[in-house]
Amino acid sequence: MKRALLKFFDRTNPVMIRILTSRGHRLISGGLCVIEYEGRRSGTTFRLPVGYHEIDGAVVVSTSIAPE
Protein backbone atom coordinates (compact mmCIF):
# COMPACT_ATOMS: atom_id res chain seq x y z
CA MET A 1 0.00 0.00 0.00
CA LYS A 2 2.73 2.47 0.94
CA ARG A 3 4.59 1.76 -2.31
CA ALA A 4 1.43 2.60 -4.29
CA LEU A 5 1.05 5.87 -2.35
CA LEU A 6 4.67 6.80 -2.98
CA LYS A 7 4.22 6.15 -6.70
CA PHE A 8 1.04 8.27 -6.68
CA PHE A 9 2.79 11.20 -4.97
CA ASP A 10 5.82 10.89 -7.25
CA ARG A 11 3.44 11.63 -10.12
CA THR A 12 1.19 14.22 -8.49
CA ASN A 13 3.70 16.29 -6.48
CA PRO A 14 5.32 17.89 -9.57
CA VAL A 15 1.85 18.83 -10.84
CA MET A 16 0.88 20.33 -7.48
CA ILE A 17 4.15 22.25 -7.25
CA ARG A 18 3.67 23.62 -10.75
CA ILE A 19 0.12 24.79 -9.93
CA LEU A 20 1.05 26.23 -6.52
CA THR A 21 3.91 28.26 -8.00
CA SER A 22 1.89 29.53 -10.97
CA ARG A 23 -0.55 32.40 -11.35
CA GLY A 24 -3.42 29.93 -11.00
CA HIS A 25 -2.43 28.97 -7.46
CA ARG A 26 -5.50 30.66 -5.99
CA LEU A 27 -7.63 27.81 -7.34
CA ILE A 28 -6.17 25.30 -4.86
CA SER A 29 -3.85 27.20 -2.53
CA GLY A 30 -6.20 27.52 0.43
CA GLY A 31 -4.28 25.53 3.04
CA LEU A 32 -1.55 24.37 0.62
CA CYS A 33 1.92 25.73 -0.04
CA VAL A 34 5.34 24.65 -1.31
CA ILE A 35 8.23 24.21 1.11
CA GLU A 36 11.69 24.47 -0.41
CA TYR A 37 14.74 23.23 1.44
CA GLU A 38 18.34 22.29 0.74
CA GLY A 39 19.71 18.84 1.52
CA ARG A 40 22.21 18.98 4.34
CA ARG A 41 24.73 16.64 2.76
CA SER A 42 23.97 16.81 -0.95
CA GLY A 43 23.15 20.49 -1.21
CA THR A 44 20.30 19.52 -3.55
CA THR A 45 17.24 21.76 -3.44
CA PHE A 46 13.98 19.92 -2.73
CA ARG A 47 10.46 21.26 -3.18
CA LEU A 48 7.55 19.64 -1.40
CA PRO A 49 3.85 20.55 -1.46
CA VAL A 50 2.46 20.58 2.09
CA GLY A 51 -0.73 21.43 3.87
CA TYR A 52 -0.90 24.01 6.64
CA HIS A 53 -3.40 25.11 9.26
CA GLU A 54 -3.39 27.73 11.97
CA ILE A 55 -4.16 26.31 15.39
CA ASP A 56 -4.16 28.57 18.47
CA GLY A 57 -1.96 31.13 16.73
CA ALA A 58 0.63 28.58 15.56
CA VAL A 59 1.04 27.32 12.01
CA VAL A 60 1.00 23.52 11.77
CA VAL A 61 2.47 21.97 8.60
CA SER A 62 1.56 18.47 7.47
CA THR A 63 2.90 16.24 4.73
CA SER A 64 1.13 13.50 2.79
CA ILE A 65 3.03 10.46 4.06
CA ALA A 66 4.47 9.97 7.53
CA PRO A 67 8.00 8.54 7.68
CA GLU A 68 8.41 4.95 8.82
Residue frames as a rotation matrix with the C-alpha (Angstrom) as fourth column:
MET 1
0.567 0.823 0.000 0.00
0.823 -0.567 0.000 0.00
0.000 0.000 -1.000 0.00
LYS 2
0.490 -0.427 -0.760 2.73
0.155 -0.815 0.558 2.47
-0.858 -0.391 -0.334 0.94
ARG 3
-0.599 -0.729 0.330 4.59
0.421 0.064 0.905 1.76
-0.681 0.681 0.269 -2.31
ALA 4
-0.125 0.657 0.743 1.43
0.973 -0.064 0.221 2.60
0.193 0.751 -0.632 -4.29
LEU 5
0.799 0.413 -0.437 1.05
0.530 -0.828 0.185 5.87
-0.286 -0.379 -0.880 -2.35
LEU 6
0.012 -0.889 -0.458 4.67
0.145 -0.452 0.880 6.80
-0.989 -0.077 0.123 -2.98
LYS 7
-0.656 -0.199 0.728 4.22
0.707 0.176 0.685 6.15
-0.264 0.964 0.025 -6.70
PHE 8
0.367 0.883 0.292 1.04
0.917 -0.397 0.047 8.27
0.157 0.250 -0.955 -6.68
PHE 9
0.777 -0.074 -0.625 2.79
0.246 -0.878 0.411 11.20
-0.580 -0.473 -0.664 -4.97
ASP 10
-0.368 -0.924 0.101 5.82
0.404 -0.061 0.913 10.89
-0.838 0.376 0.395 -7.25
ARG 11
-0.499 0.250 0.829 3.44
0.852 -0.032 0.523 11.63
0.158 0.968 -0.197 -10.12
THR 12
0.487 0.846 0.217 1.19
0.776 -0.533 0.337 14.22
0.401 0.004 -0.916 -8.49
ASN 13
0.348 -0.375 -0.859 3.70
0.665 -0.547 0.508 16.29
-0.661 -0.748 0.059 -6.48
PRO 14
-0.748 -0.654 0.113 5.32
0.546 -0.510 0.664 17.89
-0.377 0.559 0.739 -9.57
VAL 15
-0.302 0.737 0.605 1.85
0.670 -0.288 0.684 18.83
0.678 0.612 -0.407 -10.84
MET 16
0.643 0.559 -0.523 0.88
0.758 -0.373 0.534 20.33
0.104 -0.740 -0.664 -7.48
ILE 17
-0.089 -0.767 -0.636 4.15
0.657 -0.525 0.541 22.25
-0.748 -0.370 0.551 -7.25
ARG 18
-0.797 -0.201 0.570 3.67
0.596 -0.417 0.686 23.62
0.100 0.886 0.452 -10.75
ILE 19
0.133 0.931 0.340 0.12
0.660 -0.339 0.670 24.79
0.739 0.135 -0.660 -9.93
LEU 20
0.662 0.165 -0.731 1.05
0.734 -0.338 0.589 26.23
-0.150 -0.927 -0.345 -6.52
THR 21
-0.243 -0.814 -0.528 3.91
0.520 -0.569 0.637 28.26
-0.819 -0.120 0.562 -8.00
SER 22
-0.648 0.085 0.757 1.89
0.720 -0.256 0.645 29.53
0.249 0.963 0.105 -10.97
ARG 23
-0.878 0.386 0.283 -0.55
-0.386 -0.921 0.058 32.40
0.283 -0.058 0.957 -11.35
GLY 24
-0.034 0.941 -0.335 -3.42
-0.418 0.291 0.860 29.93
0.908 0.170 0.384 -11.00
HIS 25
-0.804 -0.399 -0.440 -2.43
0.178 0.545 -0.819 28.97
0.567 -0.737 -0.368 -7.46
ARG 26
-0.731 0.551 0.403 -5.50
-0.680 -0.528 -0.509 30.66
-0.068 -0.646 0.761 -5.99
LEU 27
0.059 0.786 -0.615 -7.63
-0.717 0.462 0.522 27.81
0.695 0.410 0.591 -7.34
ILE 28
0.568 0.136 -0.812 -6.17
0.233 0.919 0.317 25.30
0.790 -0.369 0.490 -4.86
SER 29
-0.358 -0.928 0.103 -3.85
0.146 -0.164 -0.975 27.20
0.922 -0.335 0.195 -2.53
GLY 30
0.296 0.492 0.819 -6.20
-0.760 -0.398 0.514 27.52
0.579 -0.774 0.256 0.43
GLY 31
0.745 -0.041 0.666 -4.28
-0.540 0.551 0.637 25.53
-0.393 -0.834 0.388 3.04
LEU 32
0.729 -0.549 0.410 -1.55
0.647 0.747 -0.151 24.37
-0.223 0.375 0.900 0.62
CYS 33
0.761 -0.562 -0.324 1.92
-0.600 -0.800 -0.023 25.73
-0.246 0.211 -0.946 -0.04
VAL 34
0.743 -0.611 -0.274 5.34
0.240 0.625 -0.742 24.65
0.625 0.485 0.611 -1.31
ILE 35
0.804 -0.590 0.065 8.23
-0.234 -0.215 0.948 24.21
-0.546 -0.778 -0.311 1.11
GLU 36
0.738 -0.659 -0.143 11.69
-0.038 0.172 -0.984 24.47
0.674 0.732 0.102 -0.41
TYR 37
0.782 -0.533 0.323 14.74
-0.410 -0.050 0.911 23.23
-0.469 -0.845 -0.258 1.44
GLU 38
0.314 -0.793 -0.522 18.34
-0.786 0.091 -0.612 22.29
0.533 0.602 -0.594 0.74
GLY 39
0.842 -0.055 -0.537 19.71
0.205 0.953 0.224 18.84
0.499 -0.298 0.814 1.52
ARG 40
0.860 -0.493 0.134 22.21
-0.345 -0.367 0.864 18.98
-0.377 -0.789 -0.485 4.34
ARG 41
0.120 -0.859 0.498 24.73
0.162 0.512 0.844 16.64
-0.979 -0.020 0.201 2.76
SER 42
-0.010 -0.095 0.995 23.97
0.940 0.339 0.042 16.81
-0.342 0.936 0.085 -0.95
GLY 43
-0.713 -0.182 -0.677 23.15
0.084 -0.981 0.176 20.49
-0.696 0.069 0.714 -1.21
THR 44
-0.795 0.494 0.353 20.30
0.489 0.176 0.854 19.52
0.360 0.851 -0.382 -3.55
THR 45
-0.793 0.603 0.091 17.24
-0.589 -0.718 -0.371 21.76
-0.159 -0.348 0.924 -3.44
PHE 46
-0.791 0.611 -0.025 13.98
0.604 0.787 0.127 19.92
0.097 0.085 -0.992 -2.73
ARG 47
-0.718 0.677 0.164 10.46
-0.665 -0.736 0.126 21.26
0.206 -0.018 0.978 -3.18
LEU 48
-0.859 0.426 -0.282 7.55
0.483 0.858 -0.175 19.64
0.168 -0.287 -0.943 -1.40
PRO 49
-0.307 0.828 0.469 3.85
-0.338 -0.556 0.760 20.55
0.890 0.075 0.450 -1.46
VAL 50
-0.859 0.030 -0.510 2.46
0.473 0.428 -0.770 20.58
0.195 -0.903 -0.383 2.09
GLY 51
0.231 0.950 0.212 -0.73
0.510 -0.304 0.805 21.43
0.829 -0.078 -0.554 3.87
TYR 52
-0.868 -0.490 -0.077 -0.90
0.318 -0.432 -0.844 24.01
0.380 -0.757 0.531 6.64
HIS 53
0.322 0.946 -0.032 -3.40
0.562 -0.164 0.811 25.11
0.762 -0.279 -0.585 9.26
GLU 54
-0.540 -0.413 0.733 -3.39
-0.348 -0.683 -0.642 27.73
0.766 -0.602 0.225 11.97
ILE 55
0.342 0.583 -0.737 -4.16
0.506 0.547 0.667 26.31
0.792 -0.601 -0.108 15.39
ASP 56
0.768 0.053 -0.639 -4.16
0.618 -0.324 0.716 28.57
-0.169 -0.944 -0.282 18.47
GLY 57
0.853 -0.385 -0.351 -1.96
-0.388 -0.919 0.067 31.13
-0.349 0.079 -0.934 16.73
ALA 58
-0.227 -0.941 0.251 0.63
-0.420 0.327 0.846 28.58
-0.879 0.086 -0.470 15.56
VAL 59
0.331 0.257 -0.908 1.04
-0.942 0.148 -0.301 27.32
0.057 0.955 0.291 12.01
VAL 60
0.058 -0.225 0.973 1.00
-0.309 0.922 0.232 23.52
-0.949 -0.314 -0.016 11.77
VAL 61
-0.065 -0.198 -0.978 2.47
-0.998 0.010 0.065 21.97
-0.003 0.980 -0.198 8.60
SER 62
0.249 0.178 0.952 1.56
-0.300 0.949 -0.099 18.47
-0.921 -0.261 0.289 7.47
THR 63
-0.637 -0.484 -0.599 2.90
-0.742 0.175 0.648 16.24
-0.209 0.857 -0.471 4.73
SER 64
0.180 0.768 -0.615 1.13
-0.889 0.394 0.232 13.50
0.420 0.506 0.754 2.79
ILE 65
0.612 -0.051 -0.790 3.03
0.099 0.995 0.013 10.46
0.785 -0.086 0.613 4.06
ALA 66
0.780 -0.345 0.522 4.47
-0.610 -0.234 0.757 9.97
-0.139 -0.909 -0.393 7.53
PRO 67
-0.126 -0.897 -0.424 8.00
-0.831 0.329 -0.448 8.54
0.541 0.296 -0.787 7.68
GLU 68
0.527 0.274 -0.804 8.41
0.029 0.940 0.339 4.95
0.849 -0.202 0.488 8.82
